[in-house]
Amino acid sequence: MATQDKVAELAHLRELGNTREMVFPIGLGGMPMSIRDRPSESQAIATIHRALELGVTLIDTADAYCIDESDKHHNEKLIYKALQQYSGDKSQVMVATKGGLMRPDGAWTQNGNPDHLRQTIRESFEALGGDQPIDIWQYHSPDPNYSIAQALTPAKEAVHQGIVRYVGVSNFSVEQIKQARDVVEIVSVQNQYNPWHRNPEYDGVLEYCEAEGITFLPWSPLGGSQRVSQLKEIHGISDLANEKNISIYSLILAWMLSKSPCIVPIPGASKPESIADSVKAAEVRLDPQEIAIVEDAIAQV
């Protein structure tokens, strides 16, 4: 994993849950590389390789990162191919995938049927090579048609079978996380969190994760493609980014890292230069006054 381009040393790493596994503080979100308007495979693989060169050790994916059901597991297979082609050290790389959403005709629908989840866990295992356990399998979104205990029993079984190492959840409330922990150990929670969607700060999820030693993985940390361009219009943020000679995107990720030691943002990327810019956030240190500037600015969005 070590290269001359690597921008963070061991002191910057963050623990995954209470596992003693250490991960780089910025992950790579794989979704943009597999949905509509996705890049060429060569560009996607170059993006993944650039992330690895820069020290990224957590790659986030899902069975549903694809165009539709006929394309299921596309992103997982892409990540596996990129890892196979990578000539550097990948011994510390962890892949976190998810299951529980379907893509009929490109839509997003929930499916917490335990039989479906057993099947998709096995398919994800095979898509990621089938020769070692899935590092982290996450229940993508709670389906109200099934109890959390029902939906997470397949994950618990998969851990016992040796095809999953760790289990996480996504789009869960504090109460739902507690229910999940009654079934299986939970190492990560992946909920939406960005300047426009700060619910985890107010609904107790972020506080709970920090108190319980659970890693919080903000999805869409920069607000998604429709929102990210608006960051340039927030003057306090753009001015501070210019002063620190970093992009506004790196600044937002650095602000997010400052919020809690349990946070590991997973910005999506489809270009090598995009993940390279995001990774720079791991080096940025914000003092209390600078954090206040960011807070005041995003309070206006």
N, C-alpha and C positions, 0 to 999 in steps of 0.2 A: 504493500500500500504506500510505502514511503517513496516520494519523488521530490525533485527539487521544487516542484510547483506546490507542494503541500503547504497549506497556510495555517494549520493549527497543530499545536503540540499536545501531548498527553493531558496537560492541565486543563485544556478546553473541553475535553470529552465529558459526556454526561451518561449517567448510569441508566440502563433500560430497566425500569421498574426496580425491583429488589433482586435482580438476577446476578449482579456483579459483572454483567456484560456492559462494556462501554461503547458508546456510539458517538460519532461526530455530531456536533450540535445542530447542523443543518442536514436534513435528509433530501432525497430526490423523489418528487412525485411523478409517477410514470404515466398518469392518465392522458396528458396531451399528446403522447406519442402513439396512442392507439384509437382515439375517437375520430370523428369526422374531421377532415382537413388535417389529418396527421401527416407528419413529415415522411420522407423516404426512409426505408429501413436503415440505409447507410448513415443518414443524418441522426436518426434515433440512437443507433449504436454508438456513434461518435459522441453524442451527448452523455450517454451512460459512461463511456470510457473517460470522458473529461471529468465527470463527477468523481470517479474512482481515483483518477490522478491527483485530484485536489484534496483527497482525504475523506470524502463522503463514504460512510459505512452502512447507511440505512437507505434502502430503496423501497418505496411504497407502491404497491400495485393492487390489483383486484381481478377476480375472474370476470367482472363486468366491465373492465376497461377494454372496450371493443366497440365496433359499430352497431352490431345487433347480435342476436342469439347465434346466428350462423358463424360468427366471428369470435365466439366466446373464448376466453383465456388468451387472447392475442397478446396482451401486454406481458403476461407472465412468460409466454414463450419467447417474446422479444428480449426480455431481461435475461432469461437463461442463455439465449444465444449470445448476447453481448458479454456475459460473464465467461462463457466458454472461449470467446475470442480474445479476451483480455489477457495480456501477457504479464501484467504486473501482479503484485501481491493482492490477493482477494480473500485472504484467510480471515479477515475481520469483518467482511461484508455480510450484512444480514438483509434478507428480503422479507418484507411484511406484506402479506396478501390478505384479501378479504373475500367473503362469500355471503350471499343472502340477498343480492339484487339481481334482477333479470333485465334483459334488454330487448323485449319484443318490439320489432320495427323501430329500434333506436330509442324507445322510451325507457324509463327507469321505474321498475316495480319491485316491491318487496316479496321475498319468498323465504319464510322461516321454517318451512316444512322440514322436519328432521331428516327425512329420507333424501330430500333434495340436497340438504347440507352435507350429509354423509357422501353423497355422490360427488358434489363439487369440491369437497376437500380432497378426495382421492384424485380428481381430475387436475386440481391445482398442484398437488404433489407431483403428478406425472408431467405437467406442463413445465414445472421448475426443475425437471431432470429425473425425478423419481429415484435418486440415489442417496439422498440425505433428507432428513426431516425439514418441513417448512419451518423457517425460523420463527415467524410469528403469523398466526392465522387469526383474523379478526372478523367478528360478526358484523356485517356491513351496516345494518339498520334494523332495529327491532320490528318484527312483524306482529301486529296486534292480534293476528289469528292464532298465534302460538305463544305459549308462555316462554319466558326467557330460559327457564330450566329445560323446557323441551328443545329449544333451539340450540342451546349450548351443550347439551348432552353429546351430540356428535363430535364436538371439539374436544370434550373431555375424553371420549373414547379414542380419538385420534392421538392425543397425547400418550395414552396408555399403550396404543399400538406402535408408537415410535415414528409416526409420520408428521407430527407437529411437536415443536419444542415448547413454544409459548403461545398464550392466547390473549387476545385483546378484544375490545369492543369499539363500536363507532356509532356516533349519533345517539348516545345514551345520556340519560339524566343521572343524578346522584343515586336516586332510589333504584334505578335499573342497574347501575354499576354494582350496588350492594347485592342485588338479587343474583347478578352474574357471578359474583365472588362466592356465593353460597354453593355454586355448581363447580367452578374451576378457578384456579388462580388466574388473576387478570394482571397483566404487566403494562398494558397501554390502553389509553382511551383516545380515540380520534374523532374530534368534533370540529365544526366550523369555528374559526376564530380569526378575525382580521379587523382593521379599523372601522369597518361598517357593521361588523357583527361581533360584538363583545360580550355576548351572553355568558360565556364560560366564566367571566369575571364576576357576574351577578347571580348566576343560578347555582353557585356552589361547586360546580364541577372542577374548576381549576384549584380551588382551595382544598377540595377533597383529595384530588390526585396528589397534590404536594404533601398533604398530611399523611397520606397512606403510602407514599413512595411509588406511585404509579406514573409512568411517563405519559405526558399529554402531547399528542401529535396534532397540531392545528392543521386542518385541511383548508385549502384556499387561503393561505395566510396573507396573500396580497390582494385578495378580493376577486380573483378571476379575471379573465381577459377583458370583460366589459368595465370593470371597476379600476383595474390597475392603472389605466391611462389617467384617471382622475387624480391620482396621487400628485401629479405634476402641478395641479391647480391649488394644492394646499400650501400656501406660501410659507408658513412656519416650518414645514417639513422640507420644502425645497431649499429654503435659505440655509437651514442647518446642514443639509446634505452637502451643499456647496462649500460651506465652511470646513467640513470634515473631509472634503474631496472624495466622497463616495456617492453612489447613486441613491435616489430616494427609496429604491427597492431594498437595497442593503440596509438603509437606515431603519425602515419599518421592521425588517427581520431582526435587527439588533435590538430595537425597542421591545420586540416580542420576547427575545431571549432574556432581556432584563426583567421581565415580569415574574419569572419563576425559574428555578433551576430544574424543574421537571419538564419544561417545555423543549420540544425538538420540532421546529417547523419543517414541513415537507413541501416546499414550493414546487409546483409543476414546471417542467421545462421540456422543450422540444429542440432547443439549439444549444450547442456547447457553450456559447458566450452567455446564455441566460443562467445556467447553473453556476458558471464561473463567477458571475456577478453576485448571485445569492450567497455563495460560499464565503465571500468577503465579509459578510455580516459576523462571522465567527470571530473575526479579529477586532471588531469595533467595540469600544468600551464607551458607554454613555455615563456621564456624571449626573447627579440628581437634577441639576438645572436643565441639562439637555433632555432628560427624560420628561421633565415638566413641560418643556417646549413642545415635545411630540404629543404629550397628553393633551395639552391645550389645543393644539392644532386639530387633532383627530376628533376632539369633542365637538368640533364644528361640522363634521361630515354628516 
